[in-house]
Amino acid sequence: MSDAVPEPSQEGPVDPGYDPAAPAPLNVPRTPTGNAEVDAQLERLGDADHLATDGHIEVYEDVHRGLRDALTALDARPGPPAPSPSYDQRAPSPSYGTRS
């Protein structure tokens, strides 16, 4: 057996600017939701495409915080007024007063 290591094959011209360790876009599609606040947060995820892996957490935490704030804002909006009762709830029904 030979201890010689085979030379790597050159399958084509190598781009001198190519760095396999450099950040590369994931190209994950982001479908608009129709809510401008949420859509802005989803677009912010694209910022992670140009960062090294250790920079992703900052983007993800920022987006998570923004989405949480958007959901909290939905809970804080006033809803429709409650329906008014059609009867006086303080007076007992006549049928309850006649039980023995």
C-alpha positions as CSV (number, residue, x, y, z in Angstrom):
1,M,0.0,0.0,0.0
2,S,1.1,3.5,-0.7
3,D,0.9,6.3,1.9
4,A,0.6,8.9,-0.8
5,V,-2.3,11.3,-0.5
6,P,-4.1,11.8,-3.8
7,E,-4.1,15.4,-5.0
8,P,-7.5,17.2,-5.0
9,S,-9.1,17.3,-8.4
10,Q,-9.7,20.6,-10.1
11,E,-13.1,20.3,-11.6
12,G,-13.2,23.8,-12.9
13,P,-11.9,27.3,-12.3
14,V,-12.1,28.3,-8.7
15,D,-13.4,31.8,-8.0
16,P,-10.5,33.5,-6.2
17,G,-13.0,35.5,-4.2
18,Y,-14.9,32.4,-3.0
19,D,-14.5,31.7,0.7
20,P,-16.4,28.6,1.9
21,A,-16.3,29.9,5.5
22,A,-17.9,33.2,4.5
23,P,-21.5,33.9,5.2
24,A,-23.9,32.8,2.5
25,P,-27.5,33.8,2.0
26,L,-30.0,31.1,2.9
27,N,-32.5,32.5,0.4
28,V,-35.4,31.4,2.6
29,P,-38.6,32.9,1.1
30,R,-40.5,35.3,3.3
31,T,-44.1,35.6,2.4
32,P,-45.7,38.9,3.3
33,T,-48.4,38.6,6.0
34,G,-50.3,41.9,5.3
35,N,-49.3,43.3,8.7
36,A,-46.6,46.0,8.1
37,E,-45.1,45.5,11.5
38,V,-44.8,41.8,11.2
39,D,-43.6,42.0,7.6
40,A,-40.8,44.4,8.7
41,Q,-39.6,41.9,11.3
42,L,-39.6,39.1,8.7
43,E,-37.5,41.2,6.3
44,R,-35.1,41.9,9.2
45,L,-34.3,38.1,9.2
46,G,-32.6,38.7,5.9
47,D,-29.9,40.6,7.7
48,A,-28.6,37.3,9.1
49,D,-27.7,36.2,5.6
50,H,-24.7,38.5,5.6
51,L,-23.5,37.8,9.1
52,A,-21.3,35.0,10.4
53,T,-23.2,32.4,12.4
54,D,-22.2,34.0,15.8
55,G,-24.0,37.2,14.6
56,H,-27.3,35.4,13.9
57,I,-28.5,35.3,17.5
58,E,-28.6,39.1,17.8
59,V,-30.8,39.3,14.7
60,Y,-33.1,36.5,15.9
61,E,-33.5,38.0,19.3
62,D,-34.3,41.4,17.8
63,V,-36.9,39.8,15.5
64,H,-38.4,37.8,18.3
65,R,-38.7,40.9,20.5
66,G,-40.3,42.8,17.6
67,L,-42.8,40.0,16.9
68,R,-43.7,39.8,20.6
69,D,-44.2,43.5,20.8
70,A,-46.5,43.3,17.7
71,L,-48.6,40.6,19.4
72,T,-48.8,42.5,22.6
73,A,-50.0,45.6,20.7
74,L,-52.8,43.5,19.3
75,D,-53.9,42.5,22.9
76,A,-53.8,46.2,24.0
77,R,-56.2,47.4,21.3
78,P,-59.7,48.1,22.5
79,G,-62.2,45.6,21.2
80,P,-65.9,46.2,20.4
81,P,-68.1,47.3,23.4
82,A,-69.7,44.5,25.3
83,P,-73.4,44.0,24.5
84,S,-75.8,45.5,27.0
85,P,-78.0,43.1,28.9
86,S,-81.6,42.9,27.7
87,Y,-82.9,42.4,31.3
88,D,-82.1,43.6,34.8
89,Q,-79.6,41.1,36.3
90,R,-80.2,42.4,39.8
91,A,-83.8,41.2,40.2
92,P,-84.3,37.4,40.5
93,S,-86.6,35.7,38.0
94,P,-90.1,35.3,39.3
95,S,-89.9,31.5,38.9
96,Y,-87.0,31.3,41.5
97,G,-89.0,33.1,44.1
98,T,-91.8,30.6,44.2
99,R,-89.9,27.5,45.0
100,S,-90.7,25.7,48.3
